[in-house]
């Protein structure tokens, strides 16, 4: 388990013949880099991006991938995670586990696995309750990506005849007239070229299960199971997308659950990278890409 320095953070490398993943050991648990072995990191690199957590200090974003617990609340969600994590080897990968959060009694861990030489990663996000009381929450998996690309958000395609088949959740700062956002019949396309201090966020139930981001010829796809009979935070959102002038986030949430003391809940994402992909410029391009890559 050799150490790798990445923007001042001590990491361990998990790799196969096609991709490399860097898992932070000095902070987290975080995954700070994902790339083809001969390519660039597609994740945002944000060593100086911070948010103040009331009563608890400064939260450092760092970029990359992290685990939060929903719903969002500034004094709880943004608890600093700057302490070293325990990393141990597991079958086909590593497990990174933080110390128990003193304020919540929760403990976060990530299990990251590469099963073969394909560009595919499986991440199991785990929240464990080591407090004295039950906690109602949901694992919330957030991936920060570099600006300059295009996000693809799939909408429900269910044929419900005259009945509605989709809902959108919007935040107070979301401007539907933003020229970087295109609403199609089956997808939302977000071009990540926001102005300074501009932000956009949308959430939705995602029965199709995937989210995607294109950047410089590489397509990143993440998948998570949608449970139609379960309840989700943020007006039923199992997927969310946030972007500003510094990064874009693709987010998936597990259903709402109550974690009893000394019990855990998990949320699994599967990631894939695709090479030499043309930028999807409209709804037609997106549909062709979905069919070509068999995204569903």
C-alpha positions, 0 to 999 in steps of 0.5 A, spaced: 500 500 500 504 505 497 503 512 498 501 517 493 502 525 494 496 528 490 495 536 491 498 535 498 494 529 500 497 522 502 493 517 498 493 510 496 492 508 488 487 502 486 488 501 479 488 496 473 490 496 466 485 501 464 484 506 470 487 509 476 483 511 482 486 515 488 483 514 495 485 519 500 488 517 507 490 523 510 483 526 510 476 523 508 474 518 506 475 521 499 476 519 492 480 524 489 482 522 482 479 517 477 482 517 470 484 512 464 491 510 466 494 514 460 489 520 461 487 526 466 483 526 472 476 527 470 474 529 478 474 537 480 481 539 484 479 544 489 484 544 495 482 551 497 475 551 496 472 551 503 465 552 507 464 554 514 461 549 518 457 553 524 460 551 531 465 546 528 470 549 523 472 549 516 469 544 511 474 543 505 471 540 499 478 538 496 474 535 490 473 528 487 468 524 491 465 524 498 459 521 502 454 525 506 448 524 510 442 527 508 438 532 508 443 538 508 443 542 514 449 547 514 452 545 521 451 538 520 452 536 513 459 540 513 462 537 519 470 538 517 473 531 515 480 533 515 483 527 520 486 521 517 482 515 515 483 508 516 485 504 510 485 496 509 485 492 503 479 488 501 477 483 496 479 487 489 480 494 493 480 498 499 476 500 505 476 507 507 473 509 514 473 515 518 473 516 525 466 517 528 463 524 528 462 526 535 456 531 533 452 526 530 454 519 532 455 517 525 461 513 521 462 514 514 466 509 510 467 507 502 469 500 499 472 501 493 473 495 488 475 494 481 473 487 479 477 486 473 481 490 467 475 494 465 474 501 466 469 500 472 469 501 479 464 499 484 463 503 491 459 501 497 457 507 501 456 505 509 453 510 514 454 506 521 450 509 527 455 509 534 450 514 537 445 512 543 439 514 539 436 512 532 438 517 526 433 518 520 437 520 514 440 517 507 447 516 504 448 521 499 454 520 494 457 526 491 462 526 485 465 533 483 467 534 476 471 539 472 468 545 469 468 545 461 464 539 460 456 537 459 452 533 464 446 529 461 441 527 466 435 522 464 428 523 465 423 518 466 420 515 459 414 511 462 408 511 458 403 513 462 398 516 457 394 522 459 398 522 466 404 525 468 410 521 468 416 526 471 417 531 477 423 536 478 425 539 484 428 546 484 432 550 489 431 558 490 437 560 486 435 555 480 434 559 474 430 555 469 432 560 463 439 559 464 442 558 457 447 553 459 441 548 461 437 545 455 430 541 457 429 535 452 423 530 452 427 525 455 434 528 458 436 535 461 443 537 458 447 542 462 453 545 459 458 547 465 460 554 463 457 558 469 458 565 471 462 567 477 457 567 483 452 563 479 449 556 481 444 551 478 441 545 481 435 540 480 433 534 483 428 528 480 426 521 481 431 517 477 428 510 475 433 510 469 438 510 474 444 513 471 447 520 470 453 522 466 458 527 464 462 528 458 469 532 458 474 532 453 472 526 450 471 522 456 464 520 458 463 518 466 457 514 468 455 513 475 449 508 476 445 507 483 438 503 484 432 507 484 427 504 489 420 506 487 416 504 493 421 508 498 421 515 500 427 520 498 429 527 501 428 533 497 421 532 494 423 525 492 429 526 489 434 520 488 438 524 483 441 531 483 445 535 479 449 542 482 454 546 478 457 553 479 463 556 476 468 552 479 465 545 479 459 540 477 456 535 482 453 529 480 449 526 486 445 520 488 441 519 494 439 512 498 432 512 500 430 515 507 431 510 513 432 510 520 439 507 523 438 504 529 444 504 534 450 500 532 446 498 525 448 501 518 445 502 512 449 502 505 448 505 498 452 502 492 454 506 486 457 503 479 462 508 475 464 507 468 469 511 463 468 511 456 474 513 451 473 517 445 466 520 445 464 526 441 460 531 445 453 530 445 450 537 443 443 536 443 437 531 445 438 527 438 446 526 440 444 524 447 439 518 445 444 516 440 449 515 445 445 512 450 443 507 445 451 506 442 453 505 450 447 501 452 446 505 458 440 502 460 
